[in-house]
Amino acid sequence: MNRSKRANHFGTICEKRMARKRRFELARCSWHDATFQNGTPVEIKSTMLEHSNGQPGNFKVYRAYHDKLRRNDGWYCFVVYRPHGRSGLTVVKDKMVRACDLPLLRWHGGGDHRGTQQSKISIGDIF
């Protein structure tokens, strides 16, 4: 199985590392991954620095979840990683951004996936 098909595996590793680093409490919710100690929701988004085909990674945000995160004064934790081996990774950089402070998002159809529109954010738009 190639790395792009293992994105969920790498995403879970990033979530656990950011929870440890930033002292989040992981919360398996449909619209956020963790909370600060005061209960503020945090959505953790991760992407590979560069895919095997040479394309840069990007973060995928879903409109329904983004709107709910904004209404609840939530945050995003963006993580860029470099995979190594079958299951390891190195976090290259990470950054916290309030949901209301994201760059302008261009929404487009997400197909049937999660029943909402989506937007892709390039690594350079965050870092």
Order of alpha helices (4+ residues) and beta strands (2+ residues): alpha-beta-beta-beta-beta-alpha-beta-beta-beta-alpha
